[in-house]
């Protein structure tokens, strides 16, 4: 997952500090994640969603899906994070000041 924001904004993933300005992290794909950006007392957040990866169905051609499809579901490879590229700007407005 790629997260981009203002240069001095702090990035938090699931409540844990992940960097400032720009970060690339490998996250479990079969889970929802909270992305929060904080800058000068203002914050912006987003929830990601797990989405089914249709390429996992290609296992039907390889081994009739007997091994590959269950393995994809158990390992989490059957899912993708959506969105996997995020740009958030933590800018104060009248609503969130």
N, CA, C and O of each residue as an XYZ file, in Angstrom:
388
protein
N       0.843     -1.163      0.000
C       0.000      0.000      0.000
C       0.891      1.230      0.000
O       1.891      1.287      0.716
N       0.520      2.214     -0.809
C       1.262      3.463     -0.919
C       0.405      4.604     -0.374
O      -0.755      4.756     -0.755
N       0.990      5.409      0.526
C       0.288      6.541      1.112
C       1.129      7.787      0.918
O       2.312      7.816      1.257
N       0.500      8.819      0.366
C       1.193     10.076      0.079
C       0.397     11.222      0.696
O      -0.830     11.247      0.611
N       1.106     12.179      1.325
C       0.460     13.313      1.952
C       1.425     14.494      1.975
O       2.451     14.480      1.296
N       1.088     15.521      2.765
C       1.993     16.659      2.879
C       3.328     16.202      3.481
O       3.392     15.227      4.230
N       4.366     16.922      3.137
C       5.722     16.564      3.536
C       5.886     16.384      5.051
O       6.591     15.474      5.487
N       5.248     17.235      5.851
C       5.426     17.185      7.301
C       4.271     16.506      8.036
O       4.229     16.538      9.266
N       3.348     15.904      7.322
C       2.208     15.224      7.952
C       2.608     13.826      8.411
O       3.352     13.125      7.725
N       2.105     13.430      9.576
C       2.376     12.098     10.112
C       1.331     11.112      9.602
O       0.148     11.437      9.505
N       1.784      9.912      9.281
C       0.908      8.865      8.761
C       0.779      7.767      9.811
O       1.770      7.301     10.373
N      -0.476      7.362     10.065
C      -0.760      6.276     11.000
C      -1.577      5.216     10.273
O      -2.532      5.537      9.565
N      -1.200      3.957     10.450
C      -1.944      2.833      9.890
C      -2.416      1.981     11.057
O      -1.608      1.465     11.829
N      -3.729      1.838     11.178
C      -4.335      1.085     12.283
C      -3.836      1.583     13.637
O      -3.592      0.788     14.545
N      -3.685      2.905     13.770
C      -3.277      3.512     15.023
C      -1.787      3.506     15.309
O      -1.357      4.011     16.346
N      -0.989      2.944     14.410
C       0.465      2.872     14.606
C       1.163      3.818     13.653
O       0.814      3.899     12.475
N       2.158      4.539     14.171
C       2.931      5.478     13.351
C       3.612      4.739     12.208
O       4.237      3.699     12.415
N       3.487      5.289     10.981
C       4.056      4.625      9.807
C       5.015      5.509      9.015
O       5.627      5.035      8.058
N       5.164      6.787      9.389
C       6.097      7.644      8.674
C       5.545      9.044      8.497
O       4.497      9.401      9.036
N       6.286      9.828      7.720
C       5.919     11.218      7.460
C       5.969     11.483      5.966
O       6.958     11.161      5.308
N       4.914     12.063      5.429
C       4.902     12.506      4.036
C       4.593     11.441      3.001
O       3.678     11.611      2.196
N       5.342     10.342      3.007
C       5.183      9.303      1.991
C       5.637      7.981      2.594
O       6.693      7.915      3.223
N       4.857      6.943      2.409
C       5.267      5.633      2.900
C       4.695      4.529      2.013
O       3.630      4.679      1.413
N       5.414      3.441      1.948
C       4.958      2.234      1.256
C       5.038      1.108      2.280
O       6.111      0.828      2.813
N       3.919      0.467      2.553
C       3.861     -0.597      3.545
C       3.200     -1.835      2.964
O       2.313     -1.742      2.115
N       3.636     -2.973      3.424
C       3.015     -4.239      3.076
C       2.038     -4.587      4.198
O       2.445     -4.751      5.348
N       0.763     -4.698      3.869
C      -0.285     -4.943      4.857
C      -1.053     -6.210      4.501
O      -1.106     -6.595      3.333
N      -1.649     -6.862      5.501
C      -2.509     -8.013      5.200
C      -3.643     -7.575      4.262
O      -4.324     -6.581      4.516
N      -3.829     -8.324      3.189
C      -4.802     -7.914      2.176
C      -6.227     -8.312      2.491
O      -7.163     -7.780      1.894
N      -6.410     -9.229      3.411
C      -7.764     -9.708      3.693
C      -8.386     -9.009      4.904
O      -9.331     -9.529      5.497
N      -7.862     -7.834      5.274
C      -8.376     -7.089      6.416
C      -8.654     -5.641      6.036
O      -8.099     -5.118      5.070
N      -9.521     -5.009      6.810
C      -9.779     -3.579      6.663
C      -8.695     -2.829      7.444
O      -8.279     -3.278      8.512
N      -8.236     -1.685      6.913
C      -7.199     -0.896      7.571
C      -7.652      0.554      7.674
O      -8.286      1.084      6.761
N      -7.319      1.194      8.802
C      -7.601      2.619      8.964
C      -6.319      3.394      8.690
O      -5.295      3.176      9.337
N      -6.392      4.297      7.726
C      -5.269      5.171      7.379
C      -5.618      6.555      7.892
O      -6.669      7.099      7.554
N      -4.733      7.133      8.717
C      -4.978      8.473      9.245
C      -3.746      9.333      9.010
O      -2.614      8.894      9.212
N      -3.990     10.571      8.578
C      -2.930     11.550      8.346
C      -3.187     12.729      9.276
O      -4.294     13.267      9.311
N      -2.158     13.133     10.036
C      -2.282     14.234     10.989
C      -1.246     15.292     10.654
O      -0.062     14.995     10.495
N      -1.716     16.554     10.549
C      -0.819     17.663     10.231
C      -1.300     18.916     10.953
O      -2.398     19.403     10.685
N      -0.487     19.438     11.865
C      -0.770     20.685     12.585
C      -2.146     20.660     13.250
O      -2.906     21.622     13.148
N      -2.459     19.569     13.925
C      -3.716     19.460     14.648
C      -4.917     19.067     13.802
O      -6.002     18.858     14.343
N      -4.754     18.963     12.516
C      -5.844     18.550     11.621
C      -5.600     17.108     11.193
O      -4.458     16.652     11.134
N      -6.669     16.406     10.898
C      -6.501     15.029     10.464
C      -7.514     14.655      9.391
O      -8.589     15.243      9.275
N      -7.132     13.672      8.629
C      -7.979     13.101      7.577
C      -7.788     11.591      7.664
O      -6.671     11.113      7.857
N      -8.875     10.846      7.521
C      -8.744      9.397      7.618
C      -9.538      8.695      6.529
O     -10.409      9.277      5.883
N      -9.208      7.425      6.350
C      -9.809      6.608      5.302
C      -9.783      5.160      5.760
O      -8.815      4.725      6.384
N     -10.828      4.414      5.458
C     -10.852      2.977      5.718
C     -10.689      2.236      4.401
O     -11.411      2.502      3.440
N      -9.742      1.308      4.354
C      -9.591      0.482      3.161
C     -10.524     -0.713      3.275
O     -11.020     -1.022      4.358
N     -10.755     -1.369      2.176
C     -11.634     -2.531      2.137
C     -10.920     -3.691      1.448
O     -10.209     -3.479      0.465
N     -11.099     -4.917      1.949
C     -10.581     -6.064      1.211
C     -11.515     -6.364      0.038
O     -12.735     -6.383      0.200
N     -10.948     -6.594     -1.122
C     -11.736     -6.935     -2.308
C     -11.214     -8.238     -2.904
O     -10.012     -8.504     -2.885
N     -12.113     -9.029     -3.422
C     -11.740    -10.314     -4.014
C     -10.840    -10.110     -5.226
O     -11.128     -9.282     -6.091
N      -9.749    -10.872     -5.283
C      -8.803    -10.832     -6.392
C      -9.204    -11.902     -7.407
O      -9.007    -13.092     -7.161
N      -9.757    -11.493     -8.529
C     -10.276    -12.431     -9.532
C      -9.187    -13.319    -10.129
O      -9.483    -14.391    -10.657
N      -7.949    -12.886    -10.050
C      -6.850    -13.696    -10.592
C      -6.721    -15.011     -9.822
O      -6.187    -15.987    -10.349
N      -7.203    -15.040     -8.593
C      -7.167    -16.285     -7.814
C      -7.932    -17.406     -8.506
O      -7.632    -18.583     -8.306
N      -8.908    -17.048     -9.310
C      -9.689    -18.065    -10.024
C      -8.892    -18.758    -11.121
O      -9.334    -19.775    -11.656
N      -7.723    -18.222    -11.460
C      -6.879    -18.869    -12.482
C      -6.413    -20.246    -12.017
O      -5.980    -21.064    -12.829
N      -6.501    -20.502    -10.705
C      -6.165    -21.823    -10.184
C      -7.035    -22.912    -10.767
O      -6.658    -24.083    -10.762
N      -8.204    -22.531    -11.274
C      -9.072    -23.512    -11.931
C      -8.384    -24.138    -13.135
O      -8.609    -25.309    -13.438
N      -7.546    -23.365    -13.827
C      -6.850    -23.866    -15.010
C      -5.603    -24.671    -14.636
O      -5.183    -25.555    -15.383
N      -5.017    -24.360    -13.481
C      -3.766    -25.021    -13.097
C      -4.013    -26.394    -12.474
O      -3.414    -27.385    -12.893
N      -4.890    -26.452    -11.481
C      -5.110    -27.720    -10.779
C      -6.590    -27.939    -10.460
O      -6.940    -28.595     -9.479
N      -7.443    -27.378    -11.309
C      -8.882    -27.420    -11.118
C      -9.311    -26.748     -9.812
O     -10.422    -26.964     -9.327
N      -8.430    -25.943     -9.259
C      -8.726    -25.193     -8.047
C      -8.655    -26.004     -6.771
O      -8.966    -25.493     -5.695
N      -8.250    -27.267     -6.873
C      -8.245    -28.135     -5.694
C      -7.248    -27.692     -4.623
O      -7.543    -27.775     -3.431
N      -6.085    -27.229     -5.035
C      -5.068    -26.782     -4.076
C      -4.897    -25.263     -4.100
O      -4.773    -24.632     -3.051
N      -4.890    -24.688     -5.284
C      -4.541    -23.266     -5.402
C      -5.598    -22.333     -4.810
O      -5.240    -21.363     -4.141
N      -6.859    -22.590     -5.029
C      -7.902    -21.685     -4.514
C      -7.980    -21.744     -2.987
O      -8.003    -20.680     -2.368
N      -8.023    -22.910     -2.338
C      -7.995    -22.900     -0.864
C      -6.730    -22.249     -0.302
O      -6.789    -21.553      0.711
N      -5.591    -22.473     -0.953
C      -4.339    -21.863     -0.503
C      -4.423    -20.348     -0.590
O      -3.965    -19.651      0.315
N      -5.005    -19.825     -1.674
C      -5.152    -18.373     -1.824
C      -6.028    -17.785     -0.720
O      -5.725    -16.711     -0.201
N      -7.093    -18.464     -0.362
C      -7.973    -17.954      0.691
C      -7.312    -18.039      2.064
O      -7.433    -17.114      2.866
N      -6.628    -19.120      2.336
C      -5.962    -19.276      3.635
C      -4.831    -18.272      3.799
O      -4.657    -17.708      4.879
N      -4.059    -18.040      2.738
C      -2.905    -17.131      2.821
C      -3.288    -15.662      2.671
O      -2.478    -14.779      2.955
N      -4.520    -15.391      2.227
C      -4.939    -14.008      2.007
C      -4.675    -13.519      0.603
O      -5.020    -12.382      0.281
N      -4.075    -14.335     -0.244
C      -3.754    -13.930     -1.615
C      -4.996    -13.758     -2.485
O      -4.906    -13.192     -3.574
N      -6.141    -14.230     -2.032
C      -7.377    -14.095     -2.810
C      -7.975    -12.692     -2.672
O      -9.023    -12.401     -3.250
N      -7.313    -11.832     -1.912
C      -7.841    -10.499     -1.635
C      -6.843     -9.419     -2.030
O      -5.636     -9.658     -2.049
N      -7.345     -8.241     -2.342
C      -6.546     -7.052     -2.575
C      -7.037     -5.956     -1.644
O      -8.193     -5.972     -1.220
N      -6.168     -5.005     -1.324
C      -6.572     -3.837     -0.543
C      -7.113     -2.801     -1.515
O      -6.484     -2.512     -2.533
N      -8.281     -2.239     -1.204
C      -8.841     -1.177     -2.040
C      -9.161      0.033     -1.172
O      -9.859     -0.116     -0.169
N      -8.695      1.189     -1.506
C      -7.699      1.479     -2.534
C      -6.300      1.122     -2.041
O      -6.047      1.144     -0.837
N      -5.400      0.796     -2.946
C      -4.037      0.451     -2.538
C      -3.064      1.617     -2.734
O      -1.905      1.531     -2.327
N      -3.522      2.685     -3.346
C      -2.748      3.928     -3.453
C      -3.628      5.049     -2.937
O      -4.721      5.284     -3.452
N      -3.138      5.746     -1.903
C      -3.947      6.745     -1.218
C      -3.198      8.065     -1.161
O      -2.001      8.101     -0.875
N      -3.913      9.153     -1.436
C      -3.369     10.487     -1.219
C      -4.347     11.236     -0.321
O      -5.481     11.507     -0.715
N      -3.902     11.567      0.884
C      -4.725     12.272      1.853
C      -4.052     13.583      2.234
O      -2.832     13.632      2.389
N      -4.831     14.637      2.383
C      -4.319     15.928      2.814
C      -5.034     16.324      4.096
O      -6.252     16.502      4.108
N      -4.268     16.460      5.175
C      -4.832     16.863      6.471
C      -4.780     18.377      6.563
O      -3.867     18.945      7.161
N      -5.769     19.022      5.963
C      -5.843     20.473      5.952
C      -7.071     20.891      6.736
O      -8.167     20.378      6.513
N      -6.882     21.832      7.662
C      -8.008     22.300      8.473
C      -8.970     23.114      7.616
O      -8.565     23.978      6.838
N     -10.240     22.814      7.780
C     -11.304     23.609      7.183
C     -12.186     24.086      8.328
O     -11.931     23.741      9.482
N     -13.186     24.846      8.044
C     -14.090     25.319      9.090
C     -14.797     24.171      9.783
O     -15.113     24.263     10.969
N     -15.053     23.078      9.048
C     -15.775     21.929      9.603
C     -14.939     21.144     10.607
O     -15.474     20.660     11.605
N     -13.605     21.004     10.355
C     -12.784     20.176     11.250
C     -11.778     20.976     12.061
O     -10.811     20.401     12.561
N     -11.970     22.280     12.209
C     -11.040     23.074     13.008
C     -11.463     23.160     14.448
O     -10.783     23.795     15.255
